[in-house]
Amino acid sequence: MAQPTIENKDTKMAVLIDGDNAQASLLAKMLAEVGRHGSVTIRRIYGDWTTSSMHSWKDALHNHAVQPIQQFRYTVGKNATDSALIIDAMDIMHRRFVEGFCIISSDSDYTRLATRIREEGFFVMGIGQKKTPKSFVNACDIFIYTENLAPRRDSQQRADRGRDRGRDRGRSGSRKAEPQEQPPSPPQESQPQSLYAGSDPMPLLREAFEMAVQENGWANLGPMGKALQQLDPGFDPRSFGQRQLSSLIKALPDFEVRRDEDDASGGIWVRLKE
């Protein structure tokens, strides 16, 4: 069966959220990520809405038109939400309402669901925390870690601490000298925070390069990116502090990068340095 595309913006997507294993504060960013791969036509979230743990979702659901699905917990310690989501997913799949699915959860129980949907030729996307078991990550065509979507406040906090220390030094100096008011620092663009601090992306990048390299020793960045998703659906340049794959490649001394001006698409080519 033909491999489903992940770049068709007209692809209809169903977003199914496990309310027990997702963050309400990131709902807007998660829907934006899904929107990069298609048009979201079905938005559902599953959980026991009689429990206090689901109250944080109230405003987010109204703002983004997500349909809440009630599922009572019939037995203590058992998660009935999984079963409700799986049943709905299979129903949507067999009715062919969409061409792709996004399962938002960090639970490995959805591994078989993702595998089964892909067997039918549907595109499957997953969104969850870094703790998500690798079995579920690899069962998806692409997986996005929520840590890459959360806003980074480290830079702003360091700047605030620096200004506080400056004021303290001014107060402890001569009483005759009044501390000068420091001009506000210009706002800086929030940078992605590395999830793999101290790790080396080169082994995976090298393997993807070998899969995409042509006879002249150069590999186009597009096929190389697809090879990376095949090797590891959870690979994301933001996990290494870069927003795009091209930026990550350029930041590494192992690669040589050139842009083909004769290519109508403006393709980027990379080559391993000898």
N, C-alpha and C positions, 0 to 999 in steps of 0.2 A: 504494500500500500504506500502511496506517495507520502513523503514527509510533509506535515503541515507547515505553512509559512508562518514566521513570527514578525514579519515586517509589513503585512497588509493592514493598513489602517481601517479598512472596511470590515475586517474580521469581527464578528459578533462574539462578545465575551460574556461569560457568566462568572460573577464574583460570589463565592460562597465562603462565609466567614465563620470560623469557630469562635464564638464569643468568649469562651472560657480560656482561649489560648491566643488572644490578639489584644492589641493596644488601641483603645479608642482615640487617644491623642494623635495617632499617626494615620487615621482613616483617610484624610484628604491626600496625604502623600502616597499611600498605598494605591488609592484609586488613580492617581496621576501616573504611577508606574504601570498599572494595567492599561491605561489609556495610550501608552506608547506602543502597545502591541495590537490594539483593536478598540472597537467601540463597545463600551460596557452597557449591555441591554438588560441583564438580570443582576440584581444586587440583593443578596439575602444574608442575614446573620442569624445564627442559631444559638439558643441558650435558654436557661430557665430564668425568665424575667421577673419571677417572684423573689429572687435572691438579691441581696444588697450589692453583690459584686458586679451586677450588670448595670447598675445605675449610671455609671460613668459614660455609657453609650448613648444616653437619651438625646442630648443635644447634637451629637455627631450624626446620629441616624436621621434626625429631622433635616439637618443642613444638607445632607448628601443623598436623600431619598433612598435609604436602604431599608428594605422590608424586614422587620424582626419576625422570626419564627419561634413560637413558644414550644419548648420541649421540657416537660417535667422530669425530674429525677425520680424514677420509680423506686430505686434501691440506693441506699447510702453506699458511696464508694464507687458506684458505676456511673459512667458518663454516657447518658442517652443522647447527648448532642451529636456525637460522632455518627450514630446510627441514622439520625434524622437527616444530617447533611449528606451522608452517603446515599440514602434512598432518593433524595431530591436530585442529586447529581446524576444518578443512573436514569432517572425519569427524564431529565432534561436531555441527556445524551441520546436516549432512544427516540425521543421526539424530534431530534435534530433542530432544536431551537437556536443553537449557537454553533460556532466552529472552534471555540476555545474555552478553556476553564482557567480560573485562578482560585486556588485553595489557600486561604489565609489561616495558617495554623503552624504551630511548632511541634505537633503531635505525630509520632511515627505511625499511628493507626491509619493514616490516610495514604500510606505507601501503596498498598494494593489498589486503592481507588485510582490514584494517579496513573499507575501502570495499566490498569484496565481501560481507562479513558484513552490513553495514548495508543493502545492496541487497536482502537477503533479509528485512529487517524486524526484525533483531535489534538490541538495544541494545549499543553498543560503548563501552567505557571504556578509557582509556589511562592509564598511570602511568609517568613517566620524569623524567629530569633536565631542567633548564632549557635545556640544550643540544640537546634533542630537536628535529629539523627540523620546521618549521611544517607541512610536508605531512602528516606522521603525526599531529600534533596536530589539524589540521582534518579529518582522516579519521574522527575519533572523535566520538561524541555529547558526551563530556565528557573532559577530560584534567586529571590532577592532577600537579603538579610535586613531586618528592620533597623539594625544598628547603623546601617548606611543611610537610612532615611531620617533618623533622629537628628535634630539640630545640635550642632556642636557649640558649647558655650565656654570651652576651655580658654580660648584666646581672649574673650571678653573678661573672664574672671581674672586672668593674669594681668590684664591691663588695669583693672580696677584695683588689684592689690598693689601694683606699681605706683598708682597715683596716691593710694593711702600711705605707703611708705614715704613718698616724697613729702606729703603734708606733715608726717610725724617728724621727719628730719628738720623741717622748717621750724616747727614749734620748739624743738630742743636746742636750737641755735641761739644766737644773740637775741635778747628781748627787743633791742632797738630795731632789728631788721624784721619787717613783716613778711611773712611768706607770700610770694607772688602767686596769683591765681594762674594755674596752668590752663592753656587752651584745651578744649575738648579734642580728644583724638578722633581723627576721621574714621568713619565706619569702614570696617574691613569686611570683605566678602568671606562668608563662612566657608571653611575648608573641610573636606571630608576627613573623618577620623579613621586612622588605620585600625582594622580589626586584627591584623596579623603583624603586630609590632615585633620586629626582629626576625621575621620570616622572609624567605627568599622566593619571589614569584618566578624566578628564572627557570627552574625545572619544568614547570607547566607551560610557560611561554616557549621554551625551547622545543617541547614536544609538539605544541600546536604549530610552531614554525615548520617543523619537519613534515607535518601533514599538509601544509599549504604551499611549501616552497616549490618553485618552478625550476626548469633546467638551468636558467641563467643565475640561479642562486638567490633570487629575490622572491618574496612572498607578499601578495596583496593583503592589506590589513583586513579587508572584509572577510575573505575565506579564513583568515587566521582567527578572527573573532568567532566565527561559527565553529571552528575546530576547538576553541577554548570551551565553548558551551557544551560541546559533545564530551569533552574530557571531564569537565566539572561544571554542571549546571549552576552551581553557586558562585562561580568566578565572577568577580565584579571589581573593576579598577578602583572603585571607591573604598574597597577593603584595604587598599594599599595607599590611600591618601591622594588618589588622582581621580578626577571626574570622568575621564575618557580613556579608552585603551590607547589612543595615539599619544596622550600625555604620559601615560605610564611607560610606553615603549621609549619615548624620547628621554625620559628621566633615567633610563638604565644605560650604563656605558657599554653593554654587550651588543647593542643594536645600532645599525646605521639606518637612517630614515631619509627617504626622498619622496617628493611629490611629482607625479607624472603630469606635466603640463599639457602633453598631447592627448591625455585621456580626458574625454568629455566629462566624465564623472569626477575628475579631479582626484583619482585614486591615490592612496598613500601606500608606498612599498617599503618593506623593511628587509634587512639582511643582517645575519650574524657576522660580527667582526672577527677576522682571523686572529 
